Amino acid sequence: MAEPGVPYFDLKAQYRALEREILAALERVCRNATFASGPEVEAFEQAFAAYCETAFCVGVNSGTSALHLALRSLDIGRGDEVITTPYTFIATAWAVTYTGATPVFVDVHPATRTLDPAGLEARITARTRAVLPVHLYGLPADMDAIQPLADAAGIAVVEDAAQAHGARYRGRRVGGLGRLAGFSFYPGKNLGAYGEGGAITTDDPALAARCRRLRDHAQSRRYYHDEVGYNYRMDGFQGAVLQVKLAHLDAWNRRRAALAARYTAGLAGLPLRLPSVPEGTQSAWHLYVVEAERRDALRAYLETEHRIATAMHYPVCLHQQAPYRHLGHRTGDFPVAEALAAACVSLPFFPEMTDTELDTVVAAIRRFYAG
């Protein structure tokens, strides 16, 4: 008889636990016919701002839009440069490109996989307007090292917090560490919508107000447009769903942390590089990503022999992607990021995952490396 297998992620299990709350929230939107923006979105914005310990939250239709508007609100545009990492989902770079600016890449640190501050200062030029560190896999970037370099150069720090809902750095929530931050609520995120969604957080009232205008066709009042704007509004359904789920986020993150600790203990001693969390940092544990010897063979073994699903985040660095080859980078320019891309494997990981499922994954990996 075949083993039951382990899914990579299971949104259906989460829905079963929340079904009554979710359906009531969706019904409320339908009853009030508040489908585009509206009170459900406004209520979520207030709740998420409080959660992130920021003054303002602006709900939008995706994490990509959130980063784009954050940069646009700073008047970043053609001829400007924004420094970021080549080891992230491509939406980080899209946000820069959408403004007309140029992404400038800095390699990541091998221990944290986030932007390495040691390479940052050398990449700052007279055209640099911002640095866009990514809190990758839920782990905050080294903001205490990044922010002083940005301050000295007079440039803004915009956080890509798409994977880090609830993470803390030196006791502070991500989302309030830079000038602005962009979050994604894609369904698979720690805080996921039932569709697309995103948000910008900031403590700056002028930037928050501008982001609100830009997301709604740059209207200062109906049918009066102050500049080129965008249709980036959040749906009422997503605001309602996110309100329900936000109340459970801390509990889900605690379960993620417990699962991560169990993985780390169970996989010790194998030819894997395991994730770690620096002192003073609290990861949101969005993903559990290891660097594996014989990565592709391991994935094939888990899938074919044990029906264990895995994923790769991210197998191709941004400087090697077709839209950014014009920047002139070569293989070897960012060796840490490239090594990660060649070895990364994301193991099954979600709050509803049982200890038994996790132990099944660990046992299968140990059997693989035992030969």
Beta strands, then each sheet from edge to edge (+ up, - down):
strand 1: 56-60
strand 2: 81-84
strand 3: 102-105
strand 4: 128-132
strand 5: 156-160
strand 6: 168-169
strand 7: 172-173
strand 8: 180-184
strand 9: 198-202
strand 10: 219-221
strand 11: 224-225
strand 12: 272-273
strand 13: 281-282
strand 14: 289-292
strand 15: 344-346
sheet 1: 1+ 9- 8+ 5+ 4+ 2+ 3+
sheet 2: 7+ 6- 13+
sheet 3: 10+ 11-
sheet 4: 12+ 14- 15+
end
